Amino acid sequence: MIAYVGVAPVAAAFAERLPRRTMLVALDLVRAAVAVLLPFVTEVWQVYALIFVLQSASAGFTPTFQATIPDVLPEEKEYTRALSLSRLAYDLESVVSPMLAAALLTVISFHSLFAGTVVGFLASAALVVSVVLPSPKATERRGIYDRTTRGLRIYLATPRLRGLLALNLAVAAASAMVIVNTVVLVQAEFGLSQRATALALAAFGGGSMLAALLLPRLLDDMPDRRAMLAGAAILVAGLFVGIALPSYALLLPLWFVLGLGYSLAQTPSGRLLRRSSQPEDRPALFAAQFALSHACWLITYPVAGWLGAKAGLPITFAVLGLVAAAAVFIATRLWPAHDPDEIEHTHDTLDPDHPHLSGTTNVSGGIAMFTPTSLTATIQNGRARHEAFPCAAAGRCWMMGDLVVYAGLFLAALAAATILPMQSEAALVGLLLADYSPWLLIAVASIGNVLGSVINWLLGRGIERFRDRPWFPASDAKLERAQRCYRRHGKWSLLLS
């Protein structure tokens, strides 16, 4: 996960300069070389090093490959079918590969399985070599920092993609519960076998594949926003239903429904990225989506495992359900219901000779603009209109200052809900009086407060085990006195806090 989050944007910076076919083949060869070396490791650190190299190569390969598909299939309907087939292939691989590996282990050695992995990477490289892939180039040379951060800046400056980021968190919360805790639910809670675990995961994959099959026809009649929010709502509902999950017989249909919601919320994301970028920027934007989505999993996977072990599975369902519900609510606020393919806007602060304003039309109150690399630009009613994707300068028009404000409020609310002597109410009231979305402010502050309260609860459950340490802040006598006082006045003290 760390390799995915950290390496993908850097790899995208090189993807802009290198021919895509050359880059994809080179990364496949790196992955094949790692697979060749894995059977010969003798130390644990060697395993970590090789896996990091393997995942780093995948972090470069996957977004670049995904960014190439819309260039090969420019028609949106064909691209949607490609996304559906890609989802099907991924789910089939997840379901079939463990069974295939188990079957092969009955006739070949464990080390021989790596030979099949090497063959797979070499076959991938051969297929890439056999075709001609487009490699759009930027119209101007950019520095390494600009190329590395460009995808993130475009991503955070685009309303629909900010909504997608929130949906990524909802998807990560639900999928983390399935991937991390299916074994615990099936084998520890219900006392069943590994075969039952595999069947439960197959139910999740089956739901995902069914949704992927239905998506092309569904998206012909339904906007992406409505379909993806519906999928995320299914995930939220499924997580809350799981709080009272009584038996394995109900786990299977619940996992199937979660698979439906998972695919419905995640698969159309490629359409949003395609619509929000020019061909030369797509590797950077797909890399940003790859890194940010895996950052969400980097958060939810440990939470799902740790809470499941410490607090129990019903509480884990509840916490991840709250996280997913908050994420869906934030997505509805960040992603406007009116999401046109063309936008018009002005820059009041840029100089008229700024390169970003090349080819624009002056209007009253500012300078209307379109991106210099725009495929289509028209003048309507005296204002410039362009396809709804921002360039780097447009990316600074909206979001960086607002991100700092919301992040600051989140941290203040989080800290105020812990044992730290802080208050966040004044900051919230001040921002409510300013020109910020009240619903988004309340949601951010609420999430911070809830997470801070969870930290306090965890401290309360676990801190006493350290009471014999020299650094522990209270003596046994003070601790006993505080506990007696809390047992007597605890409810009123919580009210006053």
MARZA-112200 format. One line per 3 residues: their letters; for each residue x, y, z of C-alpha. Coordinates in pm, 1 decimal. Each point is the difference from the previous one (the first is absolute). Example, Ala and Ser with C-alpha at 12.3 -4.5 7.8 and 13.67 -1.06 7.14 Angstrom:
AS> 1230.0 -450.0 780.0  137.0 344.0 -66.0;
// end
This chain:
MIA> 0.0 0.0 0.0  279.5 242.7 84.5  160.8 -70.4 -336.4;
YVG> -331.6 57.7 -176.4  -63.2 331.5 175.1  353.1 137.7 -26.7;
VAP> 126.6 -130.4 -332.9  -300.6 48.2 -230.8  26.4 383.1 -33.9;
VAA> 376.6 -22.4 -58.1  -48.2 -266.8 -266.2  -259.2 222.5 -168.1;
AFA> 263.2 273.1 -30.5  213.0 -234.2 -209.5  -300.0 -127.0 -196.4;
ERL> -38.4 349.2 -145.6  351.3 -12.2 -148.8  34.5 -366.3 -102.5;
PRR> -184.9 -186.5 -277.1  -277.7 -188.2 175.0  70.0 -331.3 -168.8;
TML> 365.4 14.0 102.0  -89.6 84.6 356.7  -263.2 -273.6 32.2;
VAL> 231.2 -267.1 -142.0  286.8 108.6 227.1  -222.0 -18.5 307.4;
DLV> -125.3 -345.7 -99.1  360.1 -117.3 -31.6  82.3 141.6 344.2;
RAA> -294.0 -190.0 149.5  106.2 -318.9 -176.1  355.3 41.0 135.1;
VAV> -131.4 37.8 355.4  -210.8 -314.6 -38.8  311.3 -187.5 -118.2;
LLP> 192.6 109.7 310.8  -268.6 -71.7 260.5  62.2 -378.3 28.7;
FVT> 366.3 64.1 84.9  -40.9 237.1 296.9  162.3 -104.3 326.9;
EVW> -81.8 294.7 229.3  -324.8 169.2 96.5  130.7 344.7 -99.3;
QVY> 61.0 -131.2 -350.3  -367.1 -91.1 -27.7  -101.8 351.9 106.1;
ALI> 243.6 158.9 -244.3  -111.5 -210.4 -296.5  -369.5 47.9 75.5;
FVL> 53.5 375.3 22.9  170.4 -2.4 -341.9  -279.8 -217.0 -142.9;
QSA> -274.5 226.4 133.8  188.5 311.2 -110.3  11.3 -135.7 -353.6;
SAG> -372.7 -73.7 20.5  -59.8 354.6 128.4  159.5 126.4 -320.8;
FTP> -156.4 -255.7 -234.5  -364.0 1.3 108.4  -84.5 374.3 -23.2;
TFQ> 192.7 37.9 -327.4  -183.2 -297.5 -149.4  -335.6 128.9 125.8;
ATI> 72.3 344.4 -146.1  73.3 -153.3 -340.1  -336.0 -176.5 -36.7;
PDV> -207.1 319.0 -58.3  250.5 105.3 -268.9  -44.2 -334.4 -176.0;
LPE> -380.4 7.7 47.6  -103.9 366.4 -33.9  -375.2 -76.0 -19.3;
EKE> -151.4 7.9 347.3  -226.6 -301.6 -55.4  292.3 -214.8 -113.7;
YTR> 209.3 124.0 290.7  -280.2 -83.7 245.1  -13.5 -355.5 -134.8;
ALS> 376.1 -20.6 43.3  -32.8 108.9 364.5  -267.3 -265.9 49.6;
LSR> 219.5 -272.3 -149.6  297.8 118.5 202.6  -204.0 -27.0 319.9;
LAY> -114.3 -348.0 -101.3  356.6 -110.2 -70.1  122.8 134.3 333.2;
DLE> -276.1 -172.6 195.2  47.8 -327.3 -187.3  370.4 12.1 74.2;
SVV> -71.3 59.6 370.2  -239.0 -295.5 14.7  172.5 -247.8 -231.7;
SPM> 370.3 55.9 71.9  -5.9 -131.2 362.1  -186.5 -313.2 -113.4;
LAA> 236.3 -47.2 -292.9  303.1 42.7 226.0  -137.9 -254.5 246.7;
ALL> -62.0 -248.9 -281.5  347.4 48.5 -145.5  163.0 -53.9 338.3;
TVI> -129.6 -357.1 -5.8  220.1 -78.8 -301.3  288.1 251.3 9.7;
SFH> 217.8 159.9 266.9  -62.6 337.5 161.5  305.6 151.2 -170.5;
SLF> -122.2 -114.5 -339.2  -303.7 226.8 35.4  228.3 298.0 -46.0;
AGT> 80.4 -124.1 -349.7  -364.2 51.9 -92.9  16.6 356.4 133.5;
VVG> 309.6 68.9 -210.1  -173.8 -138.5 -308.8  -299.2 225.7 68.6;
FLA> 212.3 316.4 16.6  194.7 -98.0 -312.6  -325.0 -68.0 -185.7;
SAA> -125.8 342.5 104.5  318.7 161.4 -134.2  -34.6 -192.3 -326.7;
LVV> -360.8 112.6 -45.1  96.5 363.5 60.2  283.9 -28.7 -254.9;
SVV> -241.7 -143.2 -257.3  -213.4 316.6 -17.6  56.6 366.8 -71.9;
LPS> -100.7 218.2 294.0  -59.6 376.3 -12.5  240.7 213.1 204.1;
PKA> -140.5 353.9 19.7  262.4 257.2 97.5  -40.2 322.7 193.8;
TER> 12.0 318.6 -204.8  260.5 149.4 234.4  286.5 -143.2 201.3;
RGI> -63.5 -21.7 372.1  228.2 -44.3 297.0  7.4 -318.3 205.4;
YDR> -197.5 155.1 288.4  -269.5 126.4 -236.3  -26.6 -338.9 -170.0;
TTR> -7.9 -189.1 330.7  -270.5 213.2 161.6  -199.6 89.3 -309.6;
GLR> -240.7 -290.8 29.4  -76.3 74.3 364.4  -52.4 369.7 -71.1;
IYL> -239.2 -69.8 -286.4  -177.1 -264.3 210.0  -55.8 228.4 298.7;
ATP> -107.7 288.4 -221.8  -277.8 -196.1 -172.8  -333.0 -17.9 188.2;
RLR> -104.8 -341.2 -130.1  339.5 -145.3 91.9  -14.7 141.8 350.8;
GLL> -327.6 -187.5 31.0  171.4 -308.1 -139.6  264.6 25.7 272.3;
ALN> -271.9 -10.4 266.4  -159.8 -299.2 -173.3  340.6 -170.8 -0.9;
LAV> -7.5 17.3 380.1  -347.8 -156.2 12.6  110.6 -278.3 -235.2;
AAA> 314.9 -57.2 206.3  -198.2 -22.0 324.7  -233.5 -269.0 -134.7;
SAM> 262.8 -200.5 -187.7  234.0 7.9 300.8  -269.9 -164.2 209.3;
VIV> -41.2 -273.2 -261.1  365.6 -63.5 -78.6  138.4 25.2 353.4;
NTV> -276.9 -154.2 208.6  -162.4 -266.9 -218.4  236.8 -261.7 141.2;
VLV> -76.1 114.2 355.9  -375.2 -4.8 -56.2  -15.7 -336.7 -172.6;
QAE> 260.9 -199.7 190.0  10.8 163.3 343.8  -358.9 122.8 43.7;
FGL> -189.2 -270.3 -188.3  254.1 -282.0 44.3  4.6 -99.3 -367.2;
SQR> 275.2 -115.9 -235.1  230.4 169.2 -248.7  -229.6 -117.5 -277.9;
ATA> -282.7 204.2 153.7  232.9 300.7 11.4  77.5 -39.9 -369.6;
LAL> -372.8 -25.8 -77.0  -69.8 323.0 190.9  269.3 185.6 -194.4;
AAF> -138.5 -151.3 -321.1  -343.0 141.3 90.9  154.3 346.8 27.9;
GGG> 175.8 -46.4 -334.3  -319.6 -129.2 -158.5  -190.8 311.2 100.3;
SML> 278.3 217.4 -138.0  1.3 -188.5 -331.8  -378.0 23.0 -37.2;
AAL> 11.4 376.8 52.3  284.3 28.4 -251.0  -206.5 -188.8 -259.8;
LLP> -300.0 228.6 52.1  192.3 328.6 14.3  32.3 80.1 -375.0;
RLL> -376.0 -13.3 -49.9  -66.0 170.9 334.3  230.8 291.6 -75.8;
DDM> -172.1 55.9 -334.2  -307.7 113.1 193.9  140.5 123.1 331.8;
PDR> 259.5 271.7 77.6  325.9 -117.4 152.0  -62.5 199.1 317.1;
RAM> -333.3 -163.7 74.3  129.5 -351.1 -74.4  313.8 36.5 211.6;
LAG> -182.9 158.8 293.3  -256.3 -281.9 -15.4  280.9 -255.0 13.9;
AAI> 158.2 177.6 296.5  -337.3 14.9 177.7  -28.9 -377.7 -42.4;
LVA> 339.9 -35.5 168.0  -108.8 216.2 293.2  -323.2 -194.1 44.9;
GLF> 184.3 -331.6 -21.2  250.9 98.9 267.3  -275.9 99.8 241.4;
VGI> -190.1 -322.3 -69.6  317.4 -190.0 86.7  -12.1 129.5 359.2;
ALP> -266.6 -259.5 79.2  120.6 -272.6 -236.7  -131.9 -323.1 157.0;
SYA> 122.0 -281.8 -224.6  207.0 -111.2 -295.2  -315.4 -51.6 -203.9;
LLL> -64.5 375.1 12.9  366.8 89.4 -45.3  -0.1 -133.5 -355.9;
PLW> -281.8 222.9 -134.1  138.1 296.3 196.2  342.9 -45.7 -157.9;
FVL> -166.3 -36.3 -342.7  -183.3 331.8 49.2  320.4 168.0 118.7;
GLG> 168.7 -125.1 -317.7  -276.9 161.0 -205.9  46.4 331.8 177.2;
YSL> 378.9 -22.6 -20.3  5.1 -40.3 -377.6  -276.2 254.8 -57.0;
AQT> 185.0 263.7 204.0  349.1 -68.0 -132.4  -12.6 -117.3 -362.7;
PSG> -127.5 325.7 -160.2  290.3 198.5 152.4  196.5 -37.7 -323.5;
RLL> -272.6 190.9 -184.8  37.7 291.7 241.0  377.8 5.2 -40.2;
RRS> -29.2 -18.0 -378.7  -250.3 284.8 -5.8  214.4 215.9 229.1;
SQP> 330.3 -10.1 -188.3  177.3 43.3 -327.2  188.0 -300.6 -146.7;
EDR> 342.3 130.8 104.8  -118.3 47.7 360.1  -175.0 -335.0 37.9;
PAL> 295.8 -200.4 135.9  45.7 260.7 273.5  -372.1 8.8 82.0;
FAA> -40.8 -378.2 0.6  311.1 -20.9 220.2  -158.0 248.2 241.4;
QFA> -315.4 -214.3 17.4  213.9 -312.1 49.4  198.5 160.4 283.2;
LSH> -294.3 163.8 176.5  -224.6 -306.9 -16.6  276.1 -216.4 145.6;
ACW> 60.5 264.6 267.5  -361.4 -57.1 105.1  64.9 -375.2 22.0;
LIT> 319.8 70.8 190.3  -222.4 159.7 265.0  -295.7 -238.7 1.7;
YPV> 184.7 -333.9 -13.6  182.1 52.1 333.2  -313.8 146.5 156.6;
AGW> -205.6 -303.8 -105.4  257.6 -243.4 136.3  81.0 184.7 321.7;
LGA> -358.9 76.8 93.9  -106.3 -354.1 -84.7  261.4 -139.2 238.9;
KAG> -44.7 253.4 282.4  -362.9 110.0 -7.0  -181.3 -280.2 -178.6;
LPI> -154.4 -35.8 -343.5  -335.5 177.1 70.2  184.5 316.0 106.0;
TFA> 226.6 -32.2 -303.7  -305.9 -17.4 -226.4  -143.5 307.2 174.7;
VLG> 317.9 210.5 -17.4  68.3 -81.5 -365.7  -368.1 61.0 -76.4;
LVA> 23.0 346.0 157.7  316.6 72.6 -196.9  -168.1 -108.6 -323.8;
AAA> -316.9 198.4 77.7  199.2 315.5 72.4  199.1 -51.0 -318.7;
VFI> -316.5 -35.6 -209.7  -147.7 313.0 156.1  318.2 195.8 -73.4;
ATR> -2.7 -132.3 -357.9  -350.3 140.5 -53.1  124.3 341.7 113.4;
LWP> 324.9 0.7 -197.5  -138.2 -142.9 -324.7  -270.3 234.9 -127.2;
AHD> -316.5 -153.6 -137.8  33.6 229.7 -300.7  322.8 -130.6 -152.5;
PDE> 30.0 132.3 -356.7  262.9 -113.4 -246.3  74.8 366.6 -74.8;
IEH> 60.0 277.8 250.2  66.7 370.0 -17.4  191.3 199.9 258.5;
THD> 207.8 313.7 48.7  335.0 95.1 151.0  -6.0 336.3 172.8;
TLD> 351.1 -25.1 145.9  215.6 -111.2 -294.4  180.6 251.7 -218.5;
PDH> -138.3 28.6 -354.0  331.4 -122.8 -144.2  8.1 -311.4 221.8;
PHL> 64.6 -312.1 -216.9  -304.3 -165.3 151.2  -220.7 263.7 -165.7;
SGT> 129.6 -52.3 -351.3  -290.3 -1.9 -245.6  -263.8 128.4 242.0;
TNV> -268.4 265.0 -30.4  -22.9 304.5 225.6  -334.7 38.7 173.2;
SGG> -127.8 234.1 265.9  111.1 -91.9 350.2  297.8 -211.4 -103.2;
IAM> 161.4 -203.0 -273.7  -179.5 -304.0 -132.2  237.1 -278.2 -86.2;
FTP> 37.2 -349.4 -138.8  294.5 -229.6 40.5  262.4 42.2 -275.1;
TSL> -10.9 -374.3 -70.6  -379.2 -19.6 -16.1  -135.2 -219.3 -278.3;
TAT> -305.7 220.5 -46.7  -69.6 355.6 101.9  -291.2 219.1 -103.8;
IQN> -114.9 352.9 71.1  -359.4 24.8 119.6  -161.6 325.9 113.1;
GRA> 340.5 170.8 6.2  155.8 -249.9 242.8  251.3 -273.4 -67.2;
RHE> -112.4 -354.3 65.5  215.4 -312.4 12.8  -18.5 -364.7 91.4;
AFP> -28.9 -52.7 372.1  356.4 -77.5 90.9  244.4 245.9 161.1;
CAA> 361.0 61.6 -86.7  264.2 65.1 263.6  -80.8 369.1 37.7;
AGR> -371.9 -71.2 16.3  79.0 -256.2 268.0  117.2 281.0 224.9;
CWM> -317.1 202.1 -49.6  -210.7 -185.8 247.2  116.2 -265.5 225.1;
MGD> 333.8 33.2 176.3  -112.6 267.0 245.5  -328.2 -179.4 66.9;
LVV> 181.0 -329.4 57.5  214.8 167.7 262.9  -311.3 141.1 170.2;
YAG> -185.6 -332.0 11.1  312.5 -192.4 102.1  64.9 251.3 277.3;
LFL> -356.7 -32.1 126.3  27.5 -379.9 -6.7  322.9 3.3 201.3;
AAL> -141.8 251.8 248.4  -314.3 -210.6 50.7  206.8 -318.1 31.9;
AAA> 235.8 151.0 258.0  -284.4 163.7 194.6  -171.1 -335.3 45.0;
TIL> 312.7 -156.9 151.5  160.7 72.5 335.3  177.9 302.8 -145.9;
PMQ> -121.3 333.2 146.4  -144.2 139.8 -323.1  -334.2 127.0 -126.4;
SEA> -126.1 -4.6 -358.6  -338.2 170.4 38.4  136.1 350.0 -61.5;
ALV> 168.8 -109.5 -322.3  -319.8 -169.4 -118.4  -217.8 303.3 78.1;
GLL> 246.0 232.2 -172.6  4.1 -211.5 -314.5  -380.3 -32.7 2.1;
LAD> -17.1 379.7 -7.3  241.9 5.1 -295.2  -71.3 -111.3 -355.7;
YSP> 34.4 -376.5 49.1  -248.2 -283.0 -38.7  -169.0 -46.5 341.4;
WLL> -82.5 -365.2 -70.5  358.9 -79.0 -92.7  135.0 188.3 303.6;
IAV> -232.3 -189.7 235.5  88.6 -332.7 -164.1  376.0 61.9 24.6;
ASI> -25.1 116.3 362.7  -222.1 -295.1 90.8  238.2 -252.8 -153.8;
GNV> 290.6 157.2 186.3  -190.7 -2.9 329.1  -107.2 -361.3 -41.3;
LGS> 351.4 -116.6 -83.3  136.4 198.1 295.9  -255.2 -166.7 226.9;
VIN> 106.3 -338.9 -135.1  360.4 86.9 92.1  -112.8 85.7 354.8;
WLL> -196.9 -323.5 25.0  301.1 -199.6 -113.4  219.6 179.6 252.6;
GRG> -249.7 -80.8 273.0  -3.4 -367.5 -92.1  374.3 -42.2 -28.5;
IER> 185.4 259.9 207.1  -36.4 -176.5 335.0  227.7 -282.8 -108.6;
FRD> 287.1 249.4 22.4  -75.1 115.2 355.9  316.9 -169.5 133.5;
RPW> 225.8 190.8 -238.5  208.2 288.1 147.2  -133.8 249.2 -252.3;
FPA> -366.3 -69.7 84.0  -147.0 340.7 98.9  -206.8 -110.9 304.0;
SDA> 79.5 -202.3 310.0  -214.4 -293.6 102.6  -167.3 207.4 271.9;
KLE> -86.6 284.2 -240.0  -128.5 -245.7 -258.4  -225.6 -174.7 250.0;
RAQ> -132.4 334.8 125.5  -72.4 113.8 -354.7  -181.6 -325.3 -77.5;
RCY> -218.5 31.1 311.4  -84.7 358.8 -90.1  -85.6 -96.8 -356.3;
RRH> -221.3 -289.0 106.9  -193.1 246.1 217.5  -11.3 308.0 -224.3;
GKW> 95.9 -139.2 -340.4  -318.2 89.2 -192.6  0.2 360.6 122.3;
SLL> 371.5 40.9 -70.9  -57.2 -117.7 -360.5  -282.5 251.5 -39.8;
LS> 222.6 286.0 120.3  292.0 -109.9 -216.1;
// end
